[in-house]
Amino acid sequence: MDASVKKLTRAALMAALSVVLLWLGTVLPSGRLALTAISGVLTALTLIHCGAGYAWGVFAAAGILGLLLLPQKAPALLYLALLGYYPLLKSFLERLRRRWAEWTLKLLVCNAALFVVLLLARELLAPQIRDLPQILIHLGVSVVFVIYDRGLTGLLQYYIRQISGHIR
């Protein structure tokens, strides 16, 4: 099979699996965040096996299809706001080789995405969010984000060392 056809097929399967995971996040609300994060990991796997162009295509396809097909839009919005593209951005930021710049930009991206999500939620979905102290929300999410980033790093390193060599 031609290499480009193989890459396109893999990317299409990753996009489809991402949409399935996002859909599962609508029917299993207690797993919404985890399933959305796992869906984002699939973009990183696409990056590893197919390259950046295909990975960004998986992100775009899964995000758009999620918005169009899911009965509840929250997983798709969370995917589009941060968890879908972050593994790709992470790959780029970690090439900077300056940890302070890397972490500054990572936390800036996380908090900018959170700001937009909170703004939309406050205006469109849940006006009661205005009563919550925003700085505490940003600090709490930043701590969880750092844990997520470190876990994602470990997971991807394990995948590259132990699993990716067995996939043709």
C-alpha positions in Angstrom: 0.0 0.0 0.0 1.2 3.5 -0.8 2.7 5.3 2.2 0.4 8.4 1.8 -2.7 6.2 1.6 -1.6 4.4 4.7 -1.1 7.7 6.5 -4.5 9.0 5.4 -6.2 5.8 6.4 -4.6 6.0 9.9 -5.5 9.6 10.3 -9.1 9.0 9.3 -9.3 6.1 11.8 -7.9 8.3 14.5 -10.4 11.1 13.7 -13.3 8.6 13.8 -12.1 7.1 17.1 -11.7 10.6 18.5 -15.3 11.3 17.6 -16.4 8.0 19.2 -14.5 9.0 22.4 -16.1 12.4 22.4 -19.5 10.8 22.0 -18.8 8.5 24.9 -18.1 11.6 26.9 -21.7 12.7 26.3 -23.2 9.4 27.5 -20.8 8.9 30.4 -20.6 12.4 32.0 -18.4 11.2 34.8 -15.7 10.3 32.3 -16.2 13.4 30.0 -12.8 15.0 30.9 -10.8 11.8 30.7 -12.4 10.7 27.4 -11.8 14.1 25.9 -8.2 14.0 27.0 -7.8 10.5 25.5 -9.3 11.8 22.3 -6.6 14.5 22.3 -3.9 11.8 22.8 -4.9 10.3 19.4 -3.8 13.5 17.7 -0.3 13.0 19.3 -0.3 9.4 18.0 -1.2 10.6 14.6 1.7 13.1 14.8 4.1 10.3 15.7 2.9 8.0 12.9 1.8 10.3 10.1 3.2 13.8 10.7 2.0 17.2 11.7 -0.3 17.9 8.7 -2.3 14.7 9.3 -2.4 15.3 13.0 -3.8 18.8 12.6 -6.3 17.3 10.1 -7.4 14.8 12.7 -7.9 17.6 15.2 -10.0 19.7 12.8 -12.1 16.7 11.6 -12.8 15.4 15.1 -13.6 18.9 16.4 -15.9 19.8 13.5 -17.6 16.4 13.5 -18.0 16.5 17.3 -19.8 19.9 17.0 -22.0 18.6 14.2 -22.9 15.1 15.5 -22.8 15.1 19.3 -26.0 15.6 21.2 -24.2 17.6 23.9 -21.5 19.9 22.7 -19.4 20.2 25.9 -16.9 17.4 25.0 -16.4 18.9 21.5 -15.9 22.4 22.9 -13.4 21.2 25.5 -11.6 19.3 22.7 -11.5 22.3 20.5 -10.6 24.7 23.3 -7.5 22.9 24.5 -7.4 19.1 24.8 -7.4 18.3 21.1 -4.6 20.5 19.9 -2.5 20.7 23.0 -0.6 17.4 22.4 0.5 18.9 19.0 1.4 22.2 20.5 3.3 20.5 23.3 5.5 18.7 20.8 6.4 22.1 19.3 6.9 23.9 22.6 9.2 21.1 24.0 11.6 21.7 21.2 12.4 25.2 22.6 14.9 23.6 25.1 14.3 26.4 27.6 12.1 25.0 30.3 11.1 28.4 31.6 9.9 29.5 28.2 8.3 26.1 27.5 6.3 26.2 30.8 5.4 29.9 30.5 3.9 29.3 27.0 2.2 26.1 28.1 0.5 27.8 31.1 -0.3 30.8 29.0 -2.1 28.7 26.4 -4.0 26.8 29.2 -5.1 29.9 30.9 -6.0 31.7 27.7 -8.2 28.7 26.7 -9.7 28.6 30.2 -10.4 32.4 30.0 -12.3 31.9 26.7 -14.2 28.9 28.0 -15.2 30.7 31.2 -16.2 33.8 29.3 -18.4 31.8 26.9 -19.9 29.7 29.8 -20.6 32.9 31.8 -22.3 34.6 29.0 -24.1 31.7 27.3 -24.5 28.8 29.6 -24.1 29.5 33.3 -24.2 33.1 34.6 -23.7 31.8 38.1 -20.0 31.3 37.3 -19.5 35.1 37.9 -19.8 34.4 41.6 -16.7 32.1 41.6 -13.3 33.6 42.3 -11.6 33.5 38.9 -8.0 33.5 40.3 -8.8 30.3 42.3 -10.2 28.7 39.2 -7.1 29.6 37.1 -4.8 28.4 39.8 -6.6 25.1 40.3 -6.8 24.4 36.6 -3.1 25.3 36.2 -2.2 22.7 38.8 -4.3 20.0 37.1 -2.9 21.1 33.8 0.7 20.6 34.9 -0.2 17.1 36.2 -1.9 16.3 32.9 1.2 17.5 30.9 3.5 15.4 32.9 1.2 12.4 32.6 0.9 12.9 28.8 4.7 13.1 28.6 5.1 9.8 30.4 2.4 8.1 28.3 3.8 9.3 25.0 7.4 8.3 26.0 6.1 4.8 27.0 4.2 4.5 23.7 7.3 5.5 21.6 9.6 3.2 23.5 7.4 0.1 23.9 4.6 0.2 21.4 5.2 2.3 18.3 7.9 0.0 17.0 5.4 -2.9 16.7 3.0 -0.9 14.5 3.6 -1.1 10.8 
